[in-house]
Amino acid sequence: MNGFPILSVMLLVPALAAVACLFLGASQARWLALGATLVNLALGALLWLNFDIGGAQWQFVEHHEHVFGLFGWSLGIDGFALLLIELSVFLMPICIGASWEAIEMRVPEYMSLFLFTEVLMIGTFAAQDLFLFYIFFEAGLIPMYLIIGIWGGANRIYASYKFFLYTLLGSVVMFIAMLYMSIVAGTTSIPALMAYDFPPHVQTWLWLAFFASFAVKMPMWPVHTWLPDAHVQAPTAGSVILAGVLLKLGGYGFLRFSLPMFPEASAQLTWLVFALSAVAVIYTSLVALVQSDMKKLIAYSSVAHMAIVTIGLFAFNTQGIEGAMMVMLGHGLVSGALFLCVGVIYDRLHTREISRYGGLAINMPRYAALFMLFTMASVGLPGTSNFVGELLSLMGTYQVSTTITLLCTTGIILGAAYMLYLYRRVVFGELKSDDVRAMPDLSSREMWLLAPIAAVVLWMGVYPESFLAPMRKDTQTLLARIDRAKPAGDSLPTKGTGIVPAAHAETAAHGEAH
Amino acid sequence: MNYAAQLAMTLPEVVLSLGALALMLVAAWSGPNATRAISWAAVAVLAGACVALVGPATSGGSAFDGMYRADAFAGFAKTLIYVAAAVAILLAPGFFQRTAGDDLRPEYPVLILLSAVGMGIMVSAADLLTLYVGLELQSLAAYVLASFMRRDARSAEAGLKYFVLGALASGILLYGISLVYGFTGSTLFDEIAGAYAAAPLAGSTKSLGLMFGLVFVFAGLAFKISAVPFHMWTPDVYEGAPTPVTAFFATAPKVAAVGLALRVAITAMGPAAEQWRQIVIFAALASILLGAVAAIGQQNIKRLLAYSSINNVGFALIGLAAGTPEGVAAVLAYMAIYIAMTLGSFLVVLQMRDTDGQPIETIASLSGLSRTRPALAFGLAVFMFSLAGIPPLFGFYAKFAVFYAAVQAGLFPLAVFGIAFSVIGAYYYLRVVKTMYFDEPAGEYGPGDRLEGGLIVATAAIVSPLGYLAIPLLTAWTMAAAKALF
């Protein structure tokens, strides 16, 4: 990969395709979008194969400083960014496929906006310049606003405004903090800023400014209210990309900015993150339990899962951070798949009311099986992706706060409750009405959308080492940076005598499996 | 210094004045039929004035005993003014030909040229009297332009309103000038700065007089740049004036007035920066907030853009509040980008006409434009997102620059409130996009015009992410211009 600017190419391919789509007809635009996203998937595979695990922290680096005056075009990825880019390029062709028949109106614009979103997502993860990151991060509002507003459901206009203004308000304060940081530190390079020590009292303010943005993006309770609206109104593929990738921007932001740049402030305000997360897990799980709209239920479950991510990130230890990343990846796949599952039956019956369905296991067995797998994965059943992440994340948190871990673990129980309850109402029971009885099973196109996700979900559950390996060294680098501020835990583990403690046995087991 | 050298420094104004006078004679003899030819000739004169900026006119010297400054700052501002004036001239013939009434008249380009002379003097003025003469020359031409559609009651009303309130503003400014002259003993900026620097800090009659002078001068200038609380004429005038004239008002005179305010604030009253900074900060935040809130309920696209211009002036003032060379450079960059966005928006407004060519100004008529005229809707969406400051469009960089300067100067509360208020502003820009993209199509507009379409494409290209490539050039130019003031 010497000298080949693969990251720029991965940005350029969808960008050019996005422009080209605008000048094509519906059918050509579909094929071009599919082609471009598949090319990017191939490039993503190439990226992963050439990623030197355990090598330099920043790889595939491209530096063109000061091409934009105060900031420049610098790209580069570490393990965290690599995995999230892989998630993005993996979900994109699936999104295009999911929109193949569901979107009939203004197809070229739709495909163009999705490709534009892909550019911005990859750019956000690959940016190594503070302001380049901000541009990619913030620009994502435009395509999502249009996607929700044009192709969304009945209440789409309200949802699109709410999405746009909520997230914009969160981000602009972060922008002022970024300006301050670049002026004080004299650099806009993210790696340089990750090593720069701001005075602790300044850190607190900067941390809060970044928190305002990332907490909204995440989304954390109580600023999560835009998410259910946006999800319910967005078209299926929009929900997939929103849940699958855009929610990960918040977690990525904590990982890339809040923790390494403001370690003291992060330690100082861990209580805030923990408290909001604990509330989120319990409250949103309970809210999810009483939803009658399938998409809303999954949206609320996303908020609960993201809270597991935030507690893991702020646990200041290996298990917590690796677990948080695994939950992000797992949730990206599973919630994306669940939205696709909802989309499949929505396309047939044009309603998301849970009570309209029932007995789908009888006439849609293949659908029922796949839906079962993703339900179990969402619950966190061992052998699926979410189990690994949730277990690691909660184990990491346990070392810092037993109380919070106790509260957040109820999320798994409640998660099982609302997911299984959903599954029972939709798939089991009797076929109630004729229109439900007439629904055909998954078409081969739909199988092609769901099967790859199912395979990766199992892969992550059975052999998580593939995903843990790229970020292992980065986790250690991050921990070395923030270790000085590590908050004291309340679980006070004592050193064992000869017997390997449980927490180590888990990681050791992964190591041996490798 | 000999007269030849001094006239060489004022060459752009000389070219424009002679060109305007010559064209006026041509207009008087050939009548309305020659309007298009005279328009193109006027654009050629403006291009000539642009060329004349190279050399002595931007050498940094002063002419006429220090009353006129020919520096890089004036050069940058004049370039923007001439470009905006040229576009305003090009837009007019098509518009006046289509609208009812016999308004296609050759005086229009001549008036714009005279206005451009006034604006050039405004940004070059280094003396309160030069300043006033330039301002009045610009304003007089503008009053006539506002009421150019003689048979249209709204246009006449706009002209009258503009005249009365403009005269009031001139009066306030002149009163401030007289106070400043009385207490400093000079009208030259350099000597005024010396008097402000030497003035006792507080308590004496003299410092009180100087303060009053400063407040009145800034109030007069706030009128001219339409900053809150002296903005009330803007929506009415923008709505009533013919659209090409509104496009002109929103761009060139704005740049001239902002340039004038910058020079007065920095060179004449620089030592009193602590005093005027409070005024500027208040005007900035009030303009951003009111420009955003008042725009929400507007139904007329021209009124909406009027409030948008008030909002944008507020952002530009944030750079002035910083009071640093970076701040001034940021204001200049802001104005450059603002001109592109505003001209683009008004170019789209010009396309809003029924099949008979009569202008339509309601926002509701944009409904579903993305389906009837996708390219036009895309263009306006680009300008709206850019005005809202959403990356990756170039309008984001304008805000970036001014907020960078403010944070650099340590004005954190200003920066935080300013940017938080910008979210309110985003709402009404989004509303236009929503109308075009989410609503069902309304009636179709009449066919477009090739010249206007080309100009829309050009301005949209500047505002698009491609504009970022111009940042190093823009920064170098604006910094050179800003350094000329310090």
Chai-1 contact restraints between the chains, C-beta under 6 A:
chainA,res_idxA,chainB,res_idxB,connection_type,confidence,min_distance_angstrom,max_distance_angstrom,comment,restraint_id
A,F68,B,Y468,contact,1.0,0.0,6.0,A-B,restraint_1
A,F68,B,I471,contact,1.0,0.0,6.0,A-B,restraint_2
A,G69,B,I471,contact,1.0,0.0,6.0,A-B,restraint_3
A,G69,B,P472,contact,1.0,0.0,6.0,A-B,restraint_4
A,G69,B,T475,contact,1.0,0.0,6.0,A-B,restraint_5
A,I135,B,P391,contact,1.0,0.0,6.0,A-B,restraint_6
A,I135,B,P392,contact,1.0,0.0,6.0,A-B,restraint_7
A,E138,B,P391,contact,1.0,0.0,6.0,A-B,restraint_8
A,A139,B,P391,contact,1.0,0.0,6.0,A-B,restraint_9
A,A139,B,P392,contact,1.0,0.0,6.0,A-B,restraint_10
A,I142,B,F385,contact,1.0,0.0,6.0,A-B,restraint_11
A,G149,B,F438,contact,1.0,0.0,6.0,A-B,restraint_12
A,I150,B,Y437,contact,1.0,0.0,6.0,A-B,restraint_13
A,I157,B,F438,contact,1.0,0.0,6.0,A-B,restraint_14
A,L168,B,V423,contact,1.0,0.0,6.0,A-B,restraint_15
A,L168,B,A426,contact,1.0,0.0,6.0,A-B,restraint_16
A,L169,B,V423,contact,1.0,0.0,6.0,A-B,restraint_17
A,V172,B,I419,contact,1.0,0.0,6.0,A-B,restraint_18
A,I176,B,A415,contact,1.0,0.0,6.0,A-B,restraint_19
A,I176,B,V416,contact,1.0,0.0,6.0,A-B,restraint_20
A,I176,B,I419,contact,1.0,0.0,6.0,A-B,restraint_21
A,L179,B,F403,contact,1.0,0.0,6.0,A-B,restraint_22
A,L179,B,Y404,contact,1.0,0.0,6.0,A-B,restraint_23
A,L179,B,V407,contact,1.0,0.0,6.0,A-B,restraint_24
A,Y180,B,V407,contact,1.0,0.0,6.0,A-B,restraint_25
A,I183,B,Q408,contact,1.0,0.0,6.0,A-B,restraint_26
